[in-house]
Amino acid sequence: MGVNIMLALGSMIMFSTFLGSSNRVIIGNSQIASQNEYYIAALSYGQSVIEEAKTKQFQGSIIVGSGPGATKVKSLLLGYETTSEKISYVDTMTALGFASEVKFDDVDDYDGYIRGVNSPRAEGYTMVTSVNWVDETSPKVISATPTDFKVMVVNITSPYFPKIEKDGLTYQDTLKLSYVFAK
C-alpha cells in the first residue's frame, strides 16, 4: 500500500511539472503568434505604399516659363515639384482613400511622406518614406546626382512592436522595406 502511495505522489509531481512547462510553452507561442501578426500587417501596409508608387511616373516634370512659350521639362530634384503635391500632415485613410493616391504623380513625391494606418486589430502604424537616387552598379549606394534608379525605403513602426535594448538605450523596433525603381 505504501509503495502505491509513493508511486501516485511521484506521478502527481511529474505531471504537475510537465503541466507547468507546457503552459509556459503555450503562452510563449501565443505571444510570438500575436507579435508575428503585427509584423505581417506592417509588411502589408508598407508594401501598399510601394505598390501605389509603382503606378506613378519615374520622374515628374515642371513647367518652365509662362504663356505660349512655356515648356515642360523633367525635374532633377527629389520630392514634390509643386506645392499642390505636398502633403504636410500624417496621411490617413478617408472615404476617398489616401491623399497620396491623388496628389503624387511620380515616385520621388513620396520622399518625406508619412502615412498613418489603424487596423481593427491594432492602431498606430506609422510609415515614413524616403526616396533617393542610387548608384547604377550598386543599388545600396546613394548617389548625389540623378541616375536611372531610385530607391524607396519605407520604415514602419507600431506601438505593438517590441522594444529593443542596445548599449543601455531602449529603441522601438522598426520594419524596413526597400524597393529600387528603374527609369
Disulfide bonds with the S-S distance in Angstrom:
none
